[in-house]
Amino acid sequence: MNAHTPGPWSLMTVPTSVGSCHKIGPFPNGDRVSTFACIYADGHRNGIDDANPAAQELAANARLIAAAPMLLEIVQTSIKNVRSLGPAGALASVHEPYSEWLSALEMAYSEATGGDK
């Protein structure tokens, strides 16, 4: 079951009492209007602009997570488009990279959705 929250997701970095928080969302949550997933960058006040490599890595991870719904949609569309070129065996006989590309796309999709087809 593909139960992730539909996108688009946003990213906002806010200060906390001990650093900053990269808020990813918003996500609906029961009666509340929205909630966020957070990546905390404790000890890094400005989060994104910090020259510290650890803070830069946390900000990069937050950007990647926020882009996940869009990336998943691109993978789904790419799988559909590559499959429309013909069966995997036929693709391999015409052009081997298509078969490898389709396998990589399907593996990425499976990983992102927990094995959903």
Secondary structure, 3 states (H helix, E strand, C coil): CCCCCCCCCEEEEEEECCEEEEEEEEEEECCEEEEEEEEEEECCCCCCCCCCHHHHHHHHHHHHHHCHHHHHHHHHHHHHHHHCCCCHHHHHHHCHHHHHHHHHHHHHHHHHHCCCC
